[in-house]
Amino acid sequence: MRAPRDPSQPSFTRRSGLRNLAVFMASSQLMRSQQDTFRDHSRVPRMDELVTSFDFESVAHAKLSEDAFQNTALGAEGEFTTRRNRQVFDWVELIPRAVADVSSVQTATEILGTKMAFPIMIAPTATQLLLHPGGEMAMHQGATAASNTPMLISFNASFPVDKIAAAATGPLWYQLYPRDTPEENREIVERVQEAGCRALVITLDAPVGELRERALHLRNLATPRASNPQRGRRLGQDPNQKYGALNRQRPWMDWKLLDSFRKSIKIPIIGKAILTAEDANECVEHGWDGIIVSNHGGRSNDYVPATLEVLPEIVKAVQGRVPVMIDSGFRRGSDVLKALALGAKAVCLGRAPRYGLAAYGPEGATRVLEIIQGELVMAMAATGRATLDSIDRSLVRADFS
Ligand SMILES: Cc1cc2nc3c(=O)[nH]c(=O)nc-3n(C[C@H](O)[C@H](O)[C@H](O)COP(=O)(O)O)c2cc1C
């Protein structure tokens, strides 16, 4: 029972008044929104308040449903490789040249006939409708506004390739997950070429479905929305699948099949998801025109190395016969510079522009690209490299041990 009030004590003291005022202010929306823009989802920051590409991830998280966000963010199994894809940049130091004229920095390049203002492209990523109602068209709009950044359309895009291409003004490449018959592959290749895509990227990993523990946990343990079984199936694996059974995607892929539709391809052909010198050599020997060193952003196989770690041996094996590109983990201009120094001709960005699109629509994708492009220019100038040609192995000291 409450003790009766002592009539000799006033009911409202200066101290209690100040305490009440402090509590009121601390709990006010206005005050909280000033404290931590990223924790307080009631105030989404304006785009011009964001500084790095990383900042867009928090806003995308605030704006998307949990399952849609995790669909972009997650990696395979325990996500070791997804983490390592970022850690690896800490193991590469930049060694600047002290005296160099960097009054003008040149970043334009051309890869397999596609001109680009920066050695940066948008990696193929599936179902962009999850991020924005305009899906791949919105992403392309954002990419085009960022100095005509080339975009790779995923085989699992939300919209058909001809629809995306009809709305496009900037350069498009197309990514194929091969089908199991030559006829079906030829049909797709024809459609892609008719749509005006300038290169065909064939993704060579993920023969079987990966285990995405985070998607399965979400499905089983998280909010009712995230635990929608249909979503769970798409994000992770078939919920009816038995543990240990293979979730077959392309277990039949071999060079006989890949060679069978080679002749129908009139545009440059590029192998994606290369992590060894042997596989890179095989692509070149089979007459392919380029390589993308990729571990799928750590989404396909856990415990494979970060791409930057294997880049030097692949570049060495290819010996300049075809251009080597790279993706997985890239978020900063200095990341791009490190890859260029280790021999890549260009870098593809997967999650970074996805977070931009989810956070602020096409303008968000543009802004993410512009931030990374601007950072690249700054990193080149700061290290005394005014042209892409002047970037070489002497720019970095790498310790991957
Ligand atoms: C949500 C999502 C969907 C993806 N879908 C595809 C795909 O359909 N085809 C493909 O070859 N790669 C796909 N990837 C992999 C990307 O092309 C790229 O290799 C990867 O995102 C690079 O890593 P990053 O996200 O750290 O930049 C996807 C990646 C993400 C994040």
The ligand as an SDF file (V2000), in Angstrom:
LIG
                    3D

 31 33  0  0  0  0  0  0  0  0999 V2000
   20.2420  -10.0120  -53.8460 C   0  0  0  0  0  0  0  0  0  0  0  0
   21.2800  -10.5090  -54.7920 C   0  0  0  0  0  0  0  0  0  0  0  0
   20.9110  -11.2180  -55.9200 C   0  0  0  0  0  0  0  0  0  0  0  0
   21.8690  -11.6930  -56.8020 C   0  0  0  0  0  0  0  0  0  0  0  0
   21.4670  -12.3230  -57.9500 N   0  0  0  0  0  0  0  0  0  0  0  0
   22.3990  -12.7320  -58.8360 C   0  0  0  0  0  0  0  0  0  0  0  0
   21.9900  -13.3130  -60.0750 C   0  0  0  0  0  0  0  0  0  0  0  0
   20.8110  -13.4280  -60.3780 O   0  0  0  0  0  0  0  0  0  0  0  0
   22.9730  -13.7170  -60.9290 N   0  0  0  0  0  0  0  0  0  0  0  0
   24.3110  -13.5850  -60.6420 C   0  0  0  0  0  0  0  0  0  0  0  0
   25.1580  -13.9670  -61.4510 O   0  0  0  0  0  0  0  0  0  0  0  0
   24.7060  -13.0300  -59.4800 N   0  0  0  0  0  0  0  0  0  0  0  0
   23.7790  -12.5920  -58.5920 C   0  0  0  0  0  0  0  0  0  0  0  0
   24.1890  -11.9910  -57.4330 N   0  0  0  0  0  0  0  0  0  0  0  0
   25.6310  -11.7950  -57.1800 C   0  0  0  0  0  0  0  0  0  0  0  0
   26.1180  -10.4650  -57.7680 C   0  0  0  0  0  0  0  0  0  0  0  0
   26.1610  -10.4950  -59.1580 O   0  0  0  0  0  0  0  0  0  0  0  0
   27.5310  -10.1320  -57.2800 C   0  0  0  0  0  0  0  0  0  0  0  0
   28.3830  -11.2070  -57.5860 O   0  0  0  0  0  0  0  0  0  0  0  0
   27.5990   -9.8310  -55.7840 C   0  0  0  0  0  0  0  0  0  0  0  0
   26.4530   -9.1410  -55.3490 O   0  0  0  0  0  0  0  0  0  0  0  0
   28.8330   -9.0100  -55.4910 C   0  0  0  0  0  0  0  0  0  0  0  0
   28.9860   -8.7980  -54.1120 O   0  0  0  0  0  0  0  0  0  0  0  0
   28.5000   -7.4750  -53.3560 P   0  0  0  0  0  0  0  0  0  0  0  0
   27.0250   -7.6090  -53.1980 O   0  0  0  0  0  0  0  0  0  0  0  0
   29.2220   -7.5340  -52.0730 O   0  0  0  0  0  0  0  0  0  0  0  0
   28.8700   -6.3100  -54.2210 O   0  0  0  0  0  0  0  0  0  0  0  0
   23.2450  -11.5000  -56.5350 C   0  0  0  0  0  0  0  0  0  0  0  0
   23.6180  -10.7750  -55.4060 C   0  0  0  0  0  0  0  0  0  0  0  0
   22.6500  -10.2700  -54.5400 C   0  0  0  0  0  0  0  0  0  0  0  0
   23.0950   -9.4660  -53.3540 C   0  0  0  0  0  0  0  0  0  0  0  0
  1  2  1  0
  2  3  1  0
  2 30  2  0
  3  4  2  0
  4  5  1  0
  4 28  1  0
  5  6  2  0
  6  7  1  0
  6 13  1  0
  7  8  2  0
  7  9  1  0
  9 10  1  0
 10 11  2  0
 10 12  1  0
 12 13  2  0
 13 14  1  0
 14 15  1  0
 14 28  1  0
 15 16  1  0
 16 17  1  0
 16 18  1  0
 18 19  1  0
 18 20  1  0
 20 21  1  0
 20 22  1  0
 22 23  1  0
 23 24  1  0
 24 25  2  0
 24 26  1  0
 24 27  1  0
 28 29  2  0
 29 30  1  0
 30 31  1  0
M  END
$$$$
